[in-house]
Amino acid sequence: MNQTLLWAAFNTFVLIMLAVDLGIFHRKSHEVSVKEALTWTGVWVMMAFLFNVFVYYHFGERSAFEFLTGYVIEKSLSVDNIFVMVLIFSFFNVPRQYQHKVLFWGILGALVMRVIFIFSGVELIHRFHWLIYLFGLFLIGTGIKIIFGKDSKPDLEKNPVVRFARRVFRITPNFENDSFFVRRDNLIWGTPLFLVVLVIEATDLVFAVDSIPAILAVTDDTFIVYTSNVFAILGLRSLYFALSGIEKYFAYLKYGLSVILVFVGIKMCLSDIYKIPVEISLAFIVMTLSVAVLASIVLKSNEDTFAPSGAKD
């Protein structure tokens, strides 16, 4: 298939799915149930695996492994992003029926930013190969920082994005249904929901700085990097509603993510000396995630079992 046609077909598919999602299934703001969230999560995961089959037959086995590895990396890192979203929605007291709309526009913006990051990153590595070592060291440093970083909750009212928005825009004191802007006395006012979108966009920008170099450690094929990112991001909203409320059962996931970031950072730094096979990378990443999730669930269950009845959550 012609490369131009391939890109056009994939992006058309993405636009159609976004239109179907917002225009048909979520035309009206409503609280997304766990059942609905799990259904959509399954749909997006199934589509990603079906696309991986297409990659296998069209590009070959190696590209299929690269897509799957990149998808798992992006998906696992997005879980950490989800828990930050939980914190943001909780801080601003966003009603659950409005959260899907916020995530839709936040993730649409994330797709645009990821495209810019992906093309810039691939082009930079092709032109300046030595940057791969800087990306590798950055990932190693980020992984170590996650392990030793503090878990204190930030005061989002002091967030630079929020402070800047309050200086530039008129912000209403309360939510105006699910509107981002309202007109009052012939003036346009932003709403707290608009602030939430800005904070989520800024948060995803920070996560993109970690995730794009991580997947570039797997492949520099722009199409594979782009499509694996898109599938991981498109399933982020449904995964959020499926996991929100049970984030306490993933307390040790961050340690698994830190190990993965350190691993891919080392992989990048060693790329000119020894190329770690993508199959080994995929197996290591899946194993690390599995151990982290199982440890979180088992240890949390033990804490609940042995905790005094009055101390349970």
N, C-alpha and C positions, 0 to 999 in steps of 0.2 A: 504493500500500500504506500502511495506517495506520502512523504512526511508532512507536507502542508495539509493534505486531506486528513491525515491521522490527527494532527493537532486540532483542526477545525471540527472534526467529528467528536473528539473527546470534550472540547469546550462547549459544543452544542449540547452534548449529553448533560454536562454539569449545569448549564443554564436551564435546561428543561426540568431537571430534578429539583432545582431551587424554586422554579416557578410552580411546580406541582406541590412542593412542600408548603410554601407560603400561600399560594393562591387557592389551593383546594383543601388540603388537610388542616392547615392552620390559618384559614382566612380570618377567623375570629379568635381573639385572645382567650385562652382557657388554660386551666391547670392541667399539665401533662401528667398522666398517671404512669406508675411504674410499668404496668403492662404495655401501654402504648410506647413508652421509651424503650423497653426491651425489644419490642417488635421492630421498631425502626433501627435499633442498634444491630439486630440480626440481619435486617435488609441491607444495611450499609456494609457490614462485614461480608455478607454473601456476594454483594456486587464487587467488592474488592478482590475476593478469591476468584470470581468468574473472570474479572479483568486480568488476573494473574495467569489464568489459563490461556487467555488471548495472547498475553505477552510471551508465554512459553512457546506457543505455536508460531507466533509471528517473528519473535526476536531470538528465541532459543532458550536453553535451560539456564545458562548463566544469568541472562537478563531477568528471568523469572525469579531466580534466587535473590538477585539484587532488589527487585521490586518488593518481594515478600519481606526481606530483611529491613529495607527502608520503611516499609509500612509498619512493621512491628516496632521499630525504633520510634517513629513519629507517634504511633498510637500510645506507646508506653509513656512518652514524654507528655503527651496531651492529658494523661490522667492527672499528672501533677498540676497542669493548667486548670483542670476541672475543680480541684480543691481550692485553688485561688479564686475561681469564679464563685464558689460557695461562700467564701469569705467576703467577696465584694457585694454579692446580693444580700448577705446577712447584714453587713454594715449599713447599707442604704435602705434596708427593710423593703426590698422590692417584692411586691406580691407575686406569687408563683404563676398566676395567669398571665403576667406580663413578661416573664423571664424568657419565654421562647422567642418572642419578637426581638428582644434585646440581643439574644445569642445569634439570631439569624443575621442581623445587620452587623454585629460584631465579627462574626465568622466570615461574612462577605468581604469586609474590610481586611480580615486576616488573609484571605485568598489573594487579594491584590498585593499585599505586602510580601507574602511568600513568593509570588512570581518575581517581584523585583529582587528579593534576596537570592533566589535560586539562580536567575540569569546572571546577576552580578557576581555571585560566588563562583559559579562554574567558569565564567569568563576570566575572573581574576586568577584562578588556579591554572587555567590554560596559559595565560600570559605570564604569570609570575609563579612558577611552580614552588618556590621556596615558601610561599604563603601557607602551603599545606602544613608546614611545621608550626607556624604560628597558630593556625586553627587547632592543631593537635594539642599544643600546650595550653591553649585557652580552654579546651574541653576538659583536660586533666585538672586544671585549676578550678574549673566550675564544679567538677565532681567532688573534689576535695572540700570545696567551700560548702557544698550541700551537706556533707557529713558533719562538719564542725560548725555549721551556721546555727544561729539561734532560731527558735520557733515562735518568737514573740510576734503578736499580731500588730500590724502597722496601723496608725491612725490615718485613714484615707482622706480625712478632711485636710491633712497637711500634705497630701500628694501633690507634686508640682503640676500635674495635669488638671486636677480639680481646682487648685488655686488659680491657675491661668484661666481656666474656663469661667470661673466666677468673676474674674476681672474683665473679661472680654464680653461675656454674654449676661443678659438679665436672666436670672434663674428663679423660677417660681418656688415657693417654700414647700409645696406639696405636689404629689403626682397628679397629673391631669389625665386620668384613665391611662391608655397606653400610648399617649402622644409624646413625641420628642420636643415639639414646639407648639405654642399656642399664641393666639393674637389677643392682646389686651390693650385697649385705648389706642388702637392703630399702631401698636408696637409689637414686635416679635419677641417672645420670651422662650427661653429654653426651660426644660423641666428636669427634675432630678433623674429621670430615665435617660435623658440625653447625657448627663454626667456619667452615668453608669456605662453607657456605650463607649464613651471616650476612655474611661479607665480600663475597660476590657480590651479595647484596641491597643492601648499603651502596654498592657500586660502581655498581649500576644506578641507585640514587637520585641519585648524582652525575651520571651520564650523562643522566638524565631532565631535570635542570635545564637542560642544553644543548639536548636534542632537542625538548622540548615547545615552548619559544619559537621554535625554528627552523621547526617545521611551522605554528605560528600565523602566521608571516609569509606562508604560502601561502593559508590559509583559516581562518576562524573557525567553520566548520560543524562542530559537535561530532561528528556521526556520521562525517564524512569523516576528521577528525583521529583519532578513536578507531579506526576500522576499519583505516586505513593503519598505525597504530601496532601494532595487534594482529597483523596479517599479518607485519609486519617482525619482531616479537618471537617469534612462533610458529616462524618459520623459523630462529631464532638458534641453536638447539641443533645442528641438522643442519649449518648453515653452520660452526659451531665445529669439528666433527669433520672437515669437508671442508678447512678452511683451517689447522687446527693442525698445526704442523710445517713449514709453508711461509711462516710470517709474515715470514721474512727477505726474501722476494721482494716485500714490500709496504712497503719501507722509506720510500718517498716518499709513501705514502698519506696520512700525517698532514698533509702540506703541502696536498694536495688538499682534505682535510676543513677545514683552517683557512681556505682560500680560500672554500669554500662557506659556512662560518659567517659570515665577514665579509660575503659577498654578501647572505645573507638578513638580516643585521643592518642593512645599508644599505637593503635593500628595506623593512624595517619602519620605519626612520627617515624614509624618503621617501614612505611610504604616503599621507600627506595632500597631498603635492605632486604626485607622479607615481606611479601604480600600474604597476609593471613587469608586463607580461602574463605569466600563468602559463606560457604556452608557451615564452616566452623563458627564464624561470627554469628550467624543466625541461631545455631544451637546454643551458643554461650548466652546470647541475649534472652532467648526463651527460657533457658534454665535459670538464669539470674532472676528474671521476673517471677517465675513460678515459685522459687524459694522465698522471695521477698513477700509475695502475696500470701503464701501458705503460713509463713512465720507470723505475719500480721494477724491472720484469722485465728490461728491456734493460740497464740499468746493472748490475744484479746479475749478469746473464749475462756481461757484459764483465769484471766483477771476477773471476768464477770462471775465465774463459778466460785472463786474463793473470796470475792469481795463481800463484806457485810451487806445484808439486805438493804439497809438504808443508804449504802454508798453506791449502789448501782446507778447507771445513767438512766 
